[in-house]
Amino acid sequence: MPIYLPESTDAIGSSLAAGQAEPSIEALTPREIVAELDKYVISQAKAKRAVAIALRNRMRRQQLSPELAEEVAPKNILMIGPTGVGKTEIARRLARLAQSPFIKVEASKFTEVGYVGRDVESMVRDLVELAVEMLREERLVEVRLKARENAEARLLDLLLPPLPPSVKDNDLGPASDHHQRTRARLRTQLAEGRLDEREVDVDVPQKGFPSFEVVSGNSVEEIDINVKDMLPGLFQGRSRKRRVKVPEALDHLVSEEEQKLVDVDSVRKDAVERVEQAGIIFIDEIDKVTGREGGQGPDVSREGVQRDILPIVEGTTVNTKHGMVRTDHILFIAAGAFHVAKPSDLIPELQGRFPIRVELDALETGDFVRILTEPRGSLVKQYTALLATEEVTLTFEPDAVNRLAEFATLVNERSENIGARRLHTIMEKLLDEISFNAPDLDEKTIRIDAAYVDDMLADIVSDEDLSRYIL
């Protein structure tokens, strides 16, 4: 959902306005990548600049000779900043812009081998699964037209069975010509929707024996041997006839044809390659696994997590059920608030694997105003659209937006600073009455001004103890 902010995307916006296609990621310069990120994330210019350079370097690497490209390692990034300032959103939007497999993991969910928790290699396996789904969806789009043609031919065979071989062999031009004309008429009627009420019998697969998998390796998550793949005939479920209307039958047949036309082995191979060359892993809460040198108890496990993460970031080979995956050129973006710990508390080896460090700024009142109004998916536009479904016209005056931003800043200063997430809580409280009564309102046009904001929120904000629980 691209949005264009003033003075930031003139070049790209003018090309789209002229009817040109949106530029491919290979054509975007770092400045244009930042402009694209500006559409979704307010402020944080230094972080956007760092990820734009990292993405552009990935494109530059692809143009090098294979020998030199193998030596160019990605410049992993460490983002430092409080919660709710856009760390995750920057990484997520970058991945969408680059059409790269992207996964967000929380470092605190992993534990050292021998402790209860997830194995760090699971982040790579999850990324591969996501890439397989991405590639499968792309291939389905490519074969959709061919699949529909095949599905329509099968549906016409159900509506008008083919001539038996005995007739074909002994005939007879008239019978064959009549059959072809009837089939052509049915095809036309199918395209026009005139057969939607007719019913046909289609084969629907029945769920057979429940699938299970044999685990091999040191981790429960290392699922390498799938019994269904080893003994396909044993678990193949039976099919049964089901009578359905033509549109539903067509959808079912199209789905079957799409699966036939997609080469699963090719999807897996390309997915592994895309992960290796373009994958992005965002490791959040990296500060939660910092431990002091010589620590005991939990600190030992935290440092162990760092040491387990280290080979993944350095470059290793992870065994997945879709093949071996090298992590040498996956881009890692780590993030943390570092309120208590500091980046130097990470083990030295891991520090060295995140050469680019950027500090994100805490959001101020002016930033909240922009967040509320500028993005296409801004909160003001979201609530306006939601209430429009109840035929309620909601209008926010500029002074109301400014007042909301001031309240968000004030509450963040008094209690825990959760950044832009505070706006969600404040907007919910502001519109609580309207949202509840919207279907029954007689007056369907509502204007939100500063006075209304004060009336709904001022008492709560002024009571510091109350605001801690409500806002």
N, C-alpha and C positions, 0 to 999 in steps of 0.2 A: 504494500500500500504506500507508494511513494508520495511524499509531500514536498513542496518546494517553498523554502523560506526565502525572504527577500535578501538580495545582495549576496546570496551564497551559491546559488545554482543557476545563474543566468545563462551560462553557456549550454548546460544540459537542458534546462527548461525551455530555451528557445528552440533547440533542435526538436524536442518533443512537440512543441507547439506548431512547428512547421510540418509535422506529420512524419518525421523521421523516426526510425526505430531507436529504442533506448540503447545507449552505447554498451558494447560488451565489456566485460571486466578487463579483458586484455587491452582495451583502448583507453581505460581510465588512468589518468595520471594521479600521483599522490594527492594533488590539490583537489581533483575531482572526486577521489574516494572520500576525502574529508567532507566535501560538499554533500555527498550522498549520506554520510553518517549524520551530518547536521540536520537532515530531515527528520531524524528520529530521536537523537540525543542532544539535549541542550547543554551548551558550555563544554568543558573538558577538552579544550583544543589540543593540549599536549598529548593526552592519551590517544585521541583520534589521529594525530600526526604520527605517533609511533606505530600504530597498527596499520596505517596507510603505507608507511615505508616498508613494513614487514611484508605486506601483501604484494606490493610492487616488486620487492626483491624476489619473491616467489616466482613472479612472472618473468623477471629477468633471468633467473636461474634456468627456466625451461628453454631459453634460447641459447644456452651455452652448450659446448660439446659435452657428450656423456661423461668423459673422463673428468672434466673440470666441474661439471654439475654435481657429480658425486661427492666432491670435496666441499661444496658450499653448504654449510649447515644453517638451519633457520635461526634467526635471532629471536629467541624466546623473550617474552615480556612479563615483567612483574608490575602489576598495578597496585598502588597503595592509596587507600582512601576509605572514608567511612561508608557505611551501608546506605543504599538508596541514592547514590550519585551517578550511576550509569555504567559501572564496571562490566556487569554481565551483559547489559544491553548493547554496549559497544562491540563486544566480542560476537554476540549473536547476530547483530546486523551485518557485521563484517563477513561472517560465514554465509549469510543469505546473499550478500552482494557477490561473493566469490563462487556461489553455488558449491560450497565445500561441505563435506561431512563435518558436523559440529556436535560436540557433546559437552555438557556441563556436569562436572562431578564436584563433590565436596570432599576436601581432603580429610575432614574429621570423620567421614564414614569408613575410611580405610584404617586397617590396623596392621601391625607387624605380624608376620607369619608366626603362628602359634597362639595368637590372641583371637578373640571373637571379633569378626568384622569382615569386610570385603577385601578380596585380593586386589592389589593395585593393577594387575594385568587386566582385570575386568573392564577397566575404562577403554582399553584398546578393543576388546571383544565387543563391547557395546557399540563402539564407533563403527566397527565393521558391519554389525547388524544394521545399523542405521544407513550405512552406505549401500548395502545390498537393497534395502527398501527404496532408496533414492534411485538407484540404477534401474530397479524393476519398474518403478513408476515411469521413468523416462522411456524405457523400452516399450511399455504398454501404450504410451502416447504415439510412438513411432508406428506401431502395428495396428492401431485402432481402426483405421479405415479398412485395411485388409481383413481384420477380424470381423468387422461388421458385414463385409461382402460375403465372407464364408458363412457367417451365422444366418444371413438372409437366405442363402442358398439352402442351408439345412432346414430352415423354417419352411421354405417353399416345398421342400421334399415331404415335410410333415403334413402340410396343407393339401398337397397334390402329389401323391407318391409317384415315383418314376414308372415308366412303362416297364413291364416285366420283360426279361431277355427274350422270351419266346415271341412276343409281339414285335420286338425290335428286329429280330432275325427274319421274321416272315413278312414284314410289312414293306411296306405299306406307307406310302407317303401320306395319305389323308389322316390316319390316326396319329402319326408323329407330328404332323403340322398342327393338328387340333390341340395336341398336348402342349406344344410350344406356345401357341397363342393363349391358351388358358393360363399357362405359367406366367406369361408376360402380363396378362391382366391382373393376376394375383400380385405380382411384384408392384405394379402401379398402385393397386388398392392398399398394399402394405405401406408404401411410401406416403400415401395420402391419409393413412390412419383409419381407413374404412373397415379394417379387419380387427380393430381393437377389441371387439366384443366376442370374437370367436375364440374357441378353446382348442388346445392341442395337448397331446401327451408328450412329455419330455422325460428323459432319464435323469433322475436326481441322485447323486451319490449318497449312500447311507453311511452314517458313522459306524465304523467297524470296531475292532478291538482297540481299546484306549492305547494311545502311543506312550512309549516310555523310552528312556535313553540310558545307556550304560555310561557311567562316569569313569574317566581315566585321568590320571595325573594326580598332582598333589592337592588340587583345589576342587571343591564341589562344583565350581563354576566352569571347570575345564571339561566341557562336554565334547568329546571328540568322536565317539562312535554312536551313530544313530541306528538303532535296531531296525527301524522302518526302511532305512537305506540298504541294510544288509539283507533283509528278507522281505522285499517289496510285496511278493505274492501272498505272504502270510497275513499282512495287515491291510490289504487293499480294500476296503469296504465294498459292499455290494451296492448296486444301484437299483432304484425302484421307479416305476412309472408314476408320474404325477400330472394331473390335469390342471393346466393353468391357462390364463388368457394370453393372447398373442404378444402384447408388450412385455409381460413378465418372461415369457418363453424366449423372446428375442434377447432380453438382457442376460438371461442365463446362458444362452448359446454364445453370445458375444464374449462373455467372461471365459467360457471354455476355450473358445478359439484364441483369445488373447494369451491364455496360459500355454497353449500349444505352440504359438508363434514365438514366444520369448525363450531364448536359449538360456537356461538356468546356469549352466557352467560358464558361459560368457559373462553373465551378470556377476557371478561371484568373482571371476578373475578381474574384471574391470573395477569392481567395488574395492577389492584389495589394493589394486594399483592406485585408485583415487584416494584411498585412505593414506597410502604411503606418500603420495606426492602432494596432496592438497588438504589432508585432514587437519582439523583444529580441535584441540582439547583445552577446555577452560577449567582450571583447577581453582575452585573457590575455597575460601577459608583456609588458605595455606598457613596463615599465622596461628591457627589453632593447633598445628602439629609441631610448633617450635618447642624446643626443650633446652634447658640449660645444660651446659657441659658438666658431666659427672652427676647428673640428676638421677633420682631413684623413682621407683614406682611408675606412675603414668608417664613421666618424662622419658623413661627408657622406651616405652612403646611409641611415643611421638617421634623420637629420633629414629626409631626403627622404621616408621612409616616413611620418613624422609629418605632413608637409605633404600627402601623398596621402590620409591618413586624415582630415585636417581637414575638407575639403569634405563627406565622407560624414557626419561627425558634425554639422557645421553645418547641413546640409540641401541636398541636390542631387537631381538626377534621374538614375537609373541605367537604362540600356537593358538589358532582359532579354528572353528569347525569349517570355515571357508578357505583355510589355507594359512600359511605362515605370513606374518605381517612384520615388516621392518618399520621401526619408529624413528629412524634417523632423520627423516625430513618432515615429520609431523610438527606443526607449529603449536607450542604450548604457551598458554597465557595463564599465569597464576595471579590471584588477587587476594587481598586481605586488608582488614582495617588496621591491623598492627597498633591497636590501642595500648595493649600491655607489652607485647613483644615488639621487636624491631627486626627488620630484614637481616641484620647481622647475626640474629639468633638462629637463623637457618644454618645447617651444616655447610661448611665452606664449599664442598663439592657442588651442592645444589645451588648455592648462591651464584657460582660461576656459570651455571647453565641458564641463568636468566640475566643476560648482559644488559638488557634495556629495562630501566626502571622509570616509571612515570608516577607522579603523585597527582591524584585527582582532588579537586577543590571541593570543600563543603558548599552546598547550595545556599544561595541567599535569596532575599525577597524577590529581586528582579528575575532570578532564574525560575522561581516558582510561577511568576506571572507568565513567563514564556512557555513553561511546561503546560500550564493550564489552557493555553490558547493556540499555540503555534502548530504543533503536530496535527496531522489529519486524525489520528486516534487520540487526541487530547481528551482529558476528562470532561471538559465542558461540552465537547462535541459528542462524546459517548452518552452522557446523561440527557442531552437534548434529543438525540436520536432515540434513546430508550423510551422517553416519555412521549415522543411523537407517535409511537405505536398505540398510545392511549388517546391520541388526538389532542394532546396537551402541547401547546406551543410555549417552550421555555426559552427565555431570553436573559442572558447575563450581561449586566452593564459593566463597563470597564472599572468603575469604582468598586463593584462587588468582587471582581477578580483580584484587584489590588488588596482588598481587605482579607480575602481568603489567603493570599500569599503572606500577608503580615501575620495572620493567626498561625499559619503553618510554621513560620520562622520562630515566632514566640514560643510555641509549644515545644519545638525541637530544642530551643535554647534552655528551657526550663527542665525538660525531662530528657529521655534518651533521644539522641539525634538519629532519626531513621530516614533522613533525606526526603526524597520525593514521595516515598510511601506514605508519609504523613498526609498528603493531599487526599488520598483515597479515604482515610478515616474521616477527615473533615468534610469532604463532599457527601459522604453517606449520612453524617449527622445533619448537615445543612438541609438535605433534601428528604429527610426521613418522613416528614409529614406529607409532603407532596407525593412521594412515591407510594405511600400507603393509601392516600385518598384519591389518587389520580383517576381511577375508573368512575368515581362518584362525583367528581367536581362538576359544578354547573359552569363556572368560569374556566374556560380551557386555555386562556392566554395568561401566562404568569411571567412577571418581570422580577428578576432577582437583582436588587441593588444593595448598596452598602448598608442601608438601614435594615433590610431583611437579614443580612448576614449577621449584623450586630445583635438583632433580636433573637436569632437562633443559636448563636455561638458565644456571644460576649460573656454571659454569665459563667459558662463552663470554662472558657479560657481564663477568666479572671480568678477563678477558684483553682489554685495550683493543684491541690489534692484531688479535686474532682477531675481535672483535665488529665491527670495521670491514668485514670481508669477508663475515661470515655474517649479521649482523643489520643 
